[in-house]
Amino acid sequence: MINERLKFLLKELGMSQRQFAMKINLDAGYFSKIIQGKAIPPERILLLIEKVFHVNKHWLEDGTGEIFSVQGFSAAKTQVLEAIESLSDDQVHAVSCFIKYLTEDDARQSKTPLQATGYQTCSAAEQRGI
């Protein structure tokens, strides 16, 4: 059932029903009815979920295929996402810190070449996982 897949999707995304509903501009009460199986989501809501959360429409409708579609991702982004799956938690944290560095354009311009590697972009507490 779609409602069960939506419950699973919420867990995968780490979102509450209210947060999810807000992201797709849907009344939280109505979304709650969908989750409870008391209402069937119309096609336009399924399309919004597909677009906003990059969910595979086939999985959403009938449970076939992967949960998330890679549609719209470049081959390079897909390759990076696949590579992350094989990393340890420490390595994922290091990648996360590097991404944080890359997205801080203003701060990046004032960093030294050693910091430009991304290695020192996390605070000491973040590097220790605190």
C-alpha positions as CSV (number, residue, x, y, z in Angstrom):
1,M,0.0,0.0,0.0
2,I,1.1,3.5,-0.7
3,N,0.6,4.6,2.9
4,E,3.1,2.0,4.1
5,R,5.7,3.0,1.5
6,L,5.2,6.6,2.6
7,K,5.8,5.7,6.2
8,F,9.0,3.9,5.2
9,L,10.0,7.0,3.1
10,L,9.5,9.2,6.1
11,K,11.9,7.0,8.1
12,E,14.4,7.0,5.3
13,L,14.3,10.8,5.0
14,G,14.3,11.3,8.8
15,M,11.3,13.6,8.5
16,S,8.1,14.0,10.4
17,Q,4.8,13.9,8.7
18,R,4.4,17.7,9.2
19,Q,7.9,18.4,7.7
20,F,7.2,16.2,4.7
21,A,3.8,17.8,4.1
22,M,5.2,21.3,4.3
23,K,7.9,20.4,1.7
24,I,5.2,19.6,-0.8
25,N,2.8,22.3,0.3
26,L,0.2,19.9,1.5
27,D,-2.0,20.2,4.5
28,A,-0.5,18.1,7.4
29,G,-4.0,16.8,8.4
30,Y,-4.7,15.6,4.9
31,F,-1.2,14.0,4.7
32,S,-1.9,12.3,8.0
33,K,-5.1,10.7,6.4
34,I,-3.0,9.5,3.5
35,I,-0.4,7.9,5.9
36,Q,-3.3,6.2,7.9
37,G,-4.7,4.8,4.6
38,K,-7.9,6.8,5.0
39,A,-7.2,8.8,1.8
40,I,-5.6,7.9,-1.5
41,P,-3.1,10.5,-2.8
42,P,-4.0,12.0,-6.2
43,E,-1.6,11.8,-9.0
44,R,-0.4,15.4,-8.5
45,I,0.8,14.6,-5.0
46,L,2.7,11.5,-6.2
47,L,4.3,13.7,-8.8
48,L,5.3,16.3,-6.2
49,I,6.8,13.6,-4.0
50,E,8.7,12.2,-7.0
51,K,10.1,15.6,-7.9
52,V,10.8,17.1,-4.5
53,F,12.3,14.0,-2.8
54,H,13.7,12.2,-6.0
55,V,11.6,9.2,-5.3
56,N,11.2,6.5,-7.9
57,K,7.5,6.8,-9.0
58,H,7.3,3.0,-9.6
59,W,8.4,2.3,-6.1
60,L,5.9,4.7,-4.7
61,E,3.0,3.4,-6.7
62,D,3.6,-0.4,-6.5
63,G,6.9,-1.0,-4.6
64,T,9.0,-2.1,-7.5
65,G,12.5,-0.8,-8.1
66,E,14.7,1.3,-5.9
67,I,13.2,3.9,-3.5
68,F,15.1,6.8,-4.8
69,S,15.6,7.6,-8.5
70,V,18.9,9.0,-9.8
71,Q,17.0,10.8,-12.5
72,G,18.4,14.3,-12.7
73,F,21.7,13.4,-11.3
74,S,24.8,13.5,-13.5
75,A,26.9,10.4,-13.9
76,A,29.5,12.0,-11.6
77,K,27.0,12.6,-8.8
78,T,25.6,9.1,-9.1
79,Q,29.2,7.7,-8.9
80,V,29.9,9.7,-5.8
81,L,26.7,8.6,-4.1
82,E,27.5,4.9,-4.9
83,A,31.1,5.3,-3.6
84,I,29.9,6.8,-0.3
85,E,28.0,3.5,0.4
86,S,31.3,1.7,0.8
87,L,32.9,4.2,3.2
88,S,33.3,3.9,7.0
89,D,31.5,6.3,9.2
90,D,34.7,8.3,9.8
91,Q,35.3,8.5,6.0
92,V,31.7,9.7,5.4
93,H,32.2,12.3,8.1
94,A,35.4,13.5,6.3
95,V,33.5,13.7,3.0
96,S,30.8,15.6,4.8
97,C,33.3,18.1,6.1
98,F,34.9,18.5,2.7
99,I,31.4,19.2,1.1
100,K,30.7,21.7,3.9
101,Y,34.0,23.4,2.9
102,L,33.1,23.4,-0.8
103,T,29.8,25.0,-0.1
104,E,31.2,27.9,1.9
105,D,32.5,30.0,-1.0
106,D,33.2,33.2,1.0
107,A,35.1,31.4,3.7
108,R,37.0,29.3,1.2
109,Q,38.7,32.3,-0.4
110,S,40.5,33.1,2.9
111,K,41.8,29.6,3.6
112,T,45.4,28.5,3.3
113,P,46.4,25.9,0.6
114,L,46.5,23.2,3.3
115,Q,43.0,24.1,4.5
116,A,42.0,24.1,0.8
117,T,42.3,20.3,0.8
118,G,39.2,20.2,3.0
119,Y,41.1,18.3,5.7
120,Q,41.0,21.1,8.3
121,T,37.5,22.4,7.5
122,C,35.8,20.8,10.4
123,S,36.5,21.9,13.9
124,A,38.5,19.6,16.2
125,A,35.3,18.6,17.9
126,E,33.7,17.7,14.6
127,Q,36.8,15.7,13.6
128,R,36.5,13.7,16.8
129,G,32.8,13.1,16.2
130,I,31.6,15.2,19.1
